[in-house]
Amino acid sequence: MTKEANGRRRRAGGWVALALGAAAVWAAHDIPLQMGSRKIGKRADGQRGERYRSSPQFSEGKFRNTLPATEMAPASMSRVLAATLTNRDRRHPGSPIPVITPETGGDGLYVTWYGHSSALIEIEGRRVLIDPVWSERCSPSRLQGPKRLHEPPVALRELPPIDAVVISHDHYDHLDMESIRNLVDLQAAPFLVPLGIGAHLERWGVPATRIIELDWDERATVAGIEFIATAARHFSGRGFTRDETLWASWVIKGPNRSAFYSGDTGYFPGFAEIGEQHGPFDVTLVQVGAYGDAWPDIHMQPEDGVATHVDVQGGLMIPVHWATFNLALHDWPEPADRAWAEAKARGVNLAIPRPGERVDVDNPPAVDGWWQQL
């Protein structure tokens, strides 16, 4: 090889190294911002800190469940990690998940499931967006972490005017920085969040005037809709510390219609109490996916999800938290199969829409097993 060729080769290698370095910097530069604010939990000061520390859910520097919940036993971690290397194909659909272009309009009660736990509730002419996650990955990294199994049914910029955005907790598959920052520019709606999450939002550029932080059993009214943060059995954290922000389920009540969203949770007696205090509900959106034997206290299995629907006195049940991100070891369609079987066994009215499919709560589509064809 000539000196000239060697020189070209070295220069080309230098450009490749430079490009790879630039790509790594691009992929990593948002990670500290993604991990959220450090001014939360026990480190919060001023009025916000006083409010956190006065919460019945807050003690010894952390928010806590009413019923203790084990996140994952240390002895189980090696077994779970080993299991992730087997049966990978069964955790992904064999063909594309069908996505429907959503519709809006009308004064009744409608739910459009966008995938995972992201959904739009249209309640008596108002629109409530729940846990919006539009990013390719639910991760602080743009290159690593669970990747979407289907595209969002609609672009964020194509959403209709939203009256309120509700967040259940600060995990990456429920609180997505990029989606939040885009919604700040695209919409004028306030963000209703559990205690602590307001600090994340402020760091990402959400005006304080658009943030409503609630403790469990606190309520706020926005655009004629009442929102009540209610208990859940879960945990929180976006970085190396946990439980410095609160998690919640949500009651959403219009003048005549109502909805319940479970957020992420393990099954616990608090749901029966929510049903007694705030039910019955016309529709529930209940977590049924990403469960495992190693973490039974923080994610419900499908049968528990149906029991939760019954406990809160729900009318129509719509399963959520499945089909979009691979977050557990079970087969990807299993949550829908098990929820459908349990709903039939217990006489529960169920709808399992395709991503983007709009469900009329008063006239829901029959369950057709669409996921079983994939």
N, C-alpha and C positions, 0 to 999 in steps of 0.2 A: 504494500500500500504506500502511495506517495505521501510526502510531507503535506501536500495540499489536501489530499483526501483525509489524512489524519486530523488536520486542522478543522476541516468541515465536520468530521465526526465529533470532535471535542466540543465544537460550538453547538452542534445539534444536541449533544448530551447536556450541555449547560442550559440550553433553552428548555429542554424537557424537565430538568431538575427545578428550574425556576418556575415553570408552569405548575409542577406538582406542589412546590412549596406555596405558591399563590393559592392553589386550590385548597390546601390544608388550612391556610390562614382564613380563607373565605368560609370554610366549613366550621371552623372553630371560633370565629370572632364573636358570634352571638351566644355562645354557650353560657358565659357568666351572666348575661342579661336574661337568658331563658330560665336560669335557675332562680330568678326572682329577687325580691328585696330581702336584705338582711335585717331590716327594721320591723321585724314581726315577733310574735310570741314574747318571750321573756326579755328580748332586746328592745321592744317597742317602748317609746317614751311619750310623754305628754298625755293628751286626752285619749289617744288611741291606746296607749299602753295601759292606762288606768281602766279602760273599758274591757280590754282583754282579761286583765288580772282580776276583775270583779265578776267575770263570768262563772257561773256554777260549774261549767265544763272545764275550767282552767285551774290547774294546781301544779305546784313545783315546776313551773316553767313550761308546761305543756298542756294542750287540750287533751281531754280523755273521754272515753266512752263511758256510758252509764253501766254497761256490762262489759267487763274486760274482754279484749279481743287479742288473740295471738296472731301476729302477722305471718310468720313462718318459723317453725322450729328449726334451730340451727342444724340439728341432725338430719333434717329433710333436704337441706340445700344441695348436698352433693348428689343425692338421688334424683332430685328435680333437674339439675344441670345435665346429668347423664341421660335422662329421659328426653331432653330436648333434641338429642342427636338421633333419635329413632322415630320412625313413622312420620317423617316430616310431610310427606305427600298428603297424608290424611288431614293435616291441619290447614290445607289450602284447597279451594275449589278446583275441580278438574277442568272447568270451562268458565268463561267470564260471568260474573254476577250481574244479572240484569239490572239496569238502572233506568228509572223513569223520570222524564222531565216533569217537575212538580207544577201543580196549579195552585191558585189561591182565589179567594173571593167568597162572599156569603157571610151571613150573620149567625151561623150555627156554631157547632163545635167540631173542629177538624184537627187531625194530627198528621203531619208529614214527617216521616222518619228519613233522615238524610244518611243514616249509617252510624254504627256504634251507638253512642248516646246522644248524638246531635239530632235535634228535632225542632219543628215549628208547631206550636199549639196556637190555633186560631180559635179564640174564645169570644163569642158575641161581638165580633167586629174588631177585636184587638189581636195583636200578634206577639207571641212570646217565643223567643229563641232560647233553646236549652243547650248548654255545654257545646258551643260551636267549635268544631275541630275540622279545619279544611286543609291542613298541611299534609304533605306526603308521608311524613313519619310522626309518630307520637313519641318524641324524643327531644332532648336538648341539642342533639346533633343532626345536621342535614344529611349525613352520610351513613349513620348507624342508628339502629333501633327499629321497632316494628313498622313495617311499611304497609300502606293501604292495599287492601284486596280489591277495591273498586274505586273509581273516580267519584268525587262529590257529584251528586245529581244536578247541582246548580252552582254557578259561581257566586261568591259572596256579593259581588257588585250587582248581581241580578236578583237578589232577594228583594221582596217588597218592603215598604217601610215597616220597621220593627218598633214596637212600643216598649219592650223590656227584654233584656238579656239576663238569663239566670245561670249561675255557675254552682255546681254541687260541691266541688273541692278542687285542690290545686294540682292533682296529678296530670301528667302530660297528655293523657288521652281524654281529658275533660277541660283543661285550661290550656289553650294553645296561644302562645304569645303572638304569632303572626296573624292569626285570625282576629284576635282582640284588637291589635293595632290597626288592622284594616277596617274593622267595624267602627272604630272611633272616627275614622274619616268618612265612612260610607253611610253611617246611621247617626241619629241623634238620641237613641235610646239610652236610658240609664242601665247600669250593671248591678244586679242584685246578687250579693255574694255572702258566704259565711264569714265570720270574724277572721281577720288576718289577711284575707285575700286582697283587700283594698290596697295594701302596701305593695303587692305585686303589680297591680294595675297602675298605680300611680307611677311606679318606676318605668312602666312601659308607655307612659304618656297619656293615660286616661285622666281627664280632669276630675278633681275631687268632687265637683258638683254632680258628676255622673256616676258616682259610686255610692251604693247603699249597702252597708255592712250590717248583717243581722246575726244575733245569737239564736240558739234554738228557742222556739216559742215566741220570738219577736216577729212583728209583722210590719208591712209597709204597703201603701196603696199607690199604684202607678196607673194612670190612664183608666181609672175606674175598676182596675183589677187588684184584688188583694193577694199579697204574697206572704206566706208564713214559712219561715225556716223551721223545719222539724228535725227530730233526731234521726240519726243513722248510726250504724256500727262499722266504722272504717278507720282510716288513718290518713295522714297527709305528709307532704314533703316533696320538694323538687330537687334537693341537693343532698348534703351529707347529714342534715338534721331532720327530724321528723316531728310531726304533731305540733308545730308552732302556728299552724292555721287550722281552723275548724272545718269540718265536713258536715253536710246536711242533706236531708231529703227536703222536698218542697211541696207545699200546698198552694194551688193556684185557683182562685175563686173569682168568677165573674158575678154579675148580679143574680144570675139564675143557673149557671153551669159551673162545673168544677173539675179539676184534674189533679192527680197526684203523681209526682216523680220521685222514685226511690233514691236516685243517685247510686253510688257504689256502696254496698253494705252487706254485712252478714245478717242472717235472720235473727230477730230478737223480739221480746214481748212488746217493745215500744210501738210496733206497727198496729197492734190492737188498740193501744191507747190513742194513736193518731186517728184511727177509724172512729173511735168513740167521741173524740173531741171535734173532729173536722169532717168526718164522712157523713153520708155516703158520697162517693165520687162517680161522676159520669164515665171517666176514663182514667186508667193508670198506665204509666210508662215504668216498667219494672226491669231491673238488671237481672239477666238470666245467664250471662256468659262469663268466660274467663275465670272459672272456678277450678278448684283443685283440692285434693284431700289434705295437702300440706298447708292450706290457708282457708279453712272452713269458716272462720269467724269474720272474714272481711269481704268475701264475695259469695253470694248465694248460689246454690245450685238451682236448676230450673224449677224443681218441685218446691223449693223454698220461695221462689219468686211467685209462683201461683198461690202459695199460702199467704204471702204478703198481700197480694191483691185481695184475697178473701178477708184478711184481717182488717184492711183499711176500708172495707166495704165498697169495693170497686165494681163498676158496671162492665165496661169493655176493658180488656187487658191487652196492651201492646208490649211485647218483649223488646228490650233494648240491650245494648252492650254486647253485641255479637256481630259476626259476619264482616267486619271492616278491618280490624287489626287482630293479628294472631298473638294473643297474650297469655295463653295457657296451653296445656298438653292435650286437651280433649280434641276430638275431630271437629272440624270447623262447623258442620251443620248440626252437631249434637244438641246444642242448647235449644234450637227450634223444635227438633224432634221430641225432646223430653218435655218441653213446655206444652206442646200440643197434646201429647199423651196425658199429661197430668191435668190439663184444662178439661179434656173430655171426661176424665175420671171424676172430676169434681164439679162438672156442670158449669164451668166458667166460660163466659163469652170471650172469644179470643180473635184477634186479627194479627196476622204476620205479614206486613206489607213488604214489597220490594223497596230498595232504597229509592227515595224520591216519590213513592206512591202516597197519595193523599187519602187518608181514611176519614170518611164521614162517620162520626161516632154514632149517630142515630141510624145509619144504614151501612154497617161495615161489610167489606167483602168477605166471602167465605174463605176459610183457610184452604189453599190448594196445593200445599207442599212444593212450591216452586223451587226451593233450595235442594230438594231431593233429586232433581233432574241434572244437577251440576256435578 
